[in-house]
């Protein structure tokens, strides 16, 4: 195998070394990512958690594509300068694609934290009777942030609100108790 490598020209040897080393590192990163690990070597040069172009993963992808495209260009008879330019452009395109993918995937995540203000003007059903004039706390089942929740509720109405009554959320107290009224 070494005979094959020594028969290559110097530019071909460099492209092969870059391609093999970067591909090996890429496979390690890929396997550890699927096994639940993560490489915390990502560097954020733009100061925020947005579109991150210069990261470890993007660098590895750049060099892997750079090496393989460089080999392909040289094997197809392109000159060294043309091969470097084409391989560099392809590497930058791959970095842009990967940065875009990670950016859009990161935007798909949600914190999962319930914002009680999102319940205002939502309708639900009384689960446990709510005492009139805030005399007794009850419970309502209400759809908030895409999931059905059972939440504490009070009312400013004079009459108790019985179980099964359809209600609308009028406001929310500081500690997350819903103030409801019948529909």
Secondary structure, 3 states (H helix, E strand, C coil): CHHHHHHCCHHHHHHHHHHHHHHHHHHHHHHHHHCCCCCCCCCCCCCCCCCCCCCHHHHHHHHHHHHHHHHHHHHCCCCHHHHHHHHHHHHHHHHHHHHHHHHHHHHCCCCCCCCHHHHCCCEEEEEECECHHHCCCEEEEEEECCEEEEEEEEECCCCCECCCCEEEEEEECCCCCEEEEEC
